[in-house]
């Protein structure tokens, strides 16, 4: 496998028994370059995002919560509008959004040729089928792109009727590449979650779709280990190590109140949420 340092331009060859592709939006392009048959039929649909960020300290300090609304008809799940208190670089901030947008880039700082470069003979049909099956989404994205700052403020006013444009600025968020995969009945479907694609011999795997949050990333990786390293996953050493890392693995916290309590104490200590003697 040949890799290139984007800063220096230096190329070098690396030999590895296993390769995991976790490159965000660029995972699809790298997976296609691997040439494995399992990659055929997968495509990507990039969706961008923007936020309104409050610049009025008085308003920022007044609001301390996360308030959700409802997504518009035809809007993707991750577009559910919310007024969100966050801490950025240790400083309290107030954001509202997200506002969806469209770009052919697969990364925020990517290339406009990312989407065209990802189109292959094997995924043209799934991508066209998914597009025709998601016309409301296309209409929604076009509407979002056409919105002016005043239009964006009107959406905010549903949460904060007193909002003024001078108290908010528009900030670019990131890019998400939603998974498109072939489907026997529909030809192609658009997925809003994550998808792990691996070769038959378990030598390479890629994580496609939206970045998994803390609630799903561990489960995804455990599943991947079992799929790509089936023999190791069956060993006592593997199970012992996994149990050390995740004491509750394989057990139900719903059915074991004591285990649930112990897990909460352990995670609270690790995350330093509260001081526990």
C-alpha positions, 0 to 999 in steps of 0.5 A: 500500500502506498501512502502520501504525506499531504504536507510534504508530498512524500510517498512511501510504501507500507506493508500491513496485514490489516488495514482499517479505513476511517477517513470520514468522507474520504473513506469511500474514495479509499475503499474504491481504490482498494479494488475489493469486490465488496466495495462495488455498489457503494456510493456517497451523498455529501451533505454540508451544514451551517450554524448560527452562533451567538455573539451576544454574551448576555444571551449566551450566559442566559441560555443553558440547555439543549432544546430540540424541535422537529425536522422539516418534511423531507429533511434528513434525521441529523437536521433536527433543529436545536438551540444548543449550549456548548463549551468551545475551548473552555468558553460557553457558546450558544449555537442554533441549527443545523442548516443543511447545504450541498457541496460535491466535496467529501470533506470540509477542505476537500475537492469539488471533484470528490463526488464525480471521482466516486462515481463508478459503473458499479454504483451508478444505478444505486446512486440514481435510484436513491436520488429518484427515491429521495426527491423530497430530500433534494428539494429540502437541500435546494431550499436550504442552500437558497436561504438568506441570513434573514431566512435562517433567523426566522427559523431561530425565532421559532425558538427565540422570538426576540432574536436579532440578526446582529446577535448572530453570525453564520459558521460553517459546520462539517461535511457528512457523506451519507451512504448509498448502497445497492438494493435488490428491490429498489436498486439503491437506498440512502442510509443515514447511519454508518456502514462497515464494509470489509473484504472476505479475507478480513484484511481490510475494512472501512467505516462509511457514513456519518461519524459514529458517536460514543453510543455506537462506536464501541459496538461497531468496533467490537463487531468489526473485530469479530468479522475481521479476526474471527479466530482471535475473537473466539480465544480466551485471551481476547475475551479476557482482555475485552472484559477488562476493557468493558466489564459489562460486555455481554451483560444486560444493565437493564436486568442487573441493577448492581452492575448498572450502578457499578458501571455508572460509578466507573464511567463517572470516575473516568469522565470526571463528571463527579468526585466519587470516593 
